[in-house]
Every structure is written in C-alpha cells, then in structure tokens.
Amino acid sequence: MVNVFLEFLGDNPHTRLLEFLISGREFDYTLTDLAENSGISWSTLHRIFPVFEKREIVIKTREVGRAKLFKLNQNNIGVKKLVLLYDAILKSRLESIEEKQKEKIKVIVR
C-alpha cells in the first residue's frame, strides 16, 4: 500500500520518521522502536534524531532502565500543523476511494 503522506511530502528518512511519530502520536517509543518501525537505519536515526530533539518535534517522556522513550510533541505549533496536514491528506485519499467505490456501485446497479 502506498503511504499517501510520504507520497505527498517525499519519501526520505525525515518524513518516514515524522510519519511514524504522527501516526502513533499517542504513544512513546524507544530509539530502537523508532528506527525499526519507521524503516530507517540505526545510524540514520542517530544522525537525524538530534534535529528532531532540537526543534522540539519530539520530547522525552520517561526512562525504562537504560532506555529513553520519546513521543511526538503535540504542544509544538509546527507539529500541530503537520498533524493537521497528515489528517487532511488521509481524509482526502479516503474520500477519493469512497467516491470511486460509489461510481463502481452505480455501474453495477445500472
């Protein structure tokens, strides 16, 4: 399945990580979770993650043993706008799919 958010903004490590964080915005993750689930390498995550921290896109939520957990900073105004964009892109795609299904049903019923 094509990821419409990545299709819209471009598929690169930054947008992959951002997409994963936005889609799971209510949860916190270890760095390992972020690398594995966003589809980027460990070394790439360690290269780009400091930028996400510096821009306050992510915040540290807690520590479990030696592991630090992070989540999307939904209080950041830029993040709020990105979440709105993400939701609008998904909504638009779903509406498009729904319209296509309605057209198919009309053709079958005729």
Steps between C-alpha positions, in 0.01 A plus 500: 500500500624844411551734793318815394685723746838392364367520146395861566813622684762266355646179632815569701617413853366823651149456360499126582580574862252786509226286346557224755495745791183669375316175434586379851481840664342375822783255579862528603783302343858401556757597238508135388121506453527820297771363270331165441145627456580799285717293267821694546838372609638541849783721377261721304276536804797608711592754235156660467348451847695786662331736251158374612600558863648846432185613316290349779316273258549221754517507876645251743217347701672257734783256555459125542828359619758639261247560223368850440154534353383782276175612346374764263480843666140588430541835675741623231313731258687362199415144601136601539500628142670183372240285677223704336670453162540125561133464595386708201707293256358175638146635502534615140627160388221318684239725342651433158484125558143530624397691185658235278311229687173689455566527126565126479175429683308730260646313201408162646145607590420640155 
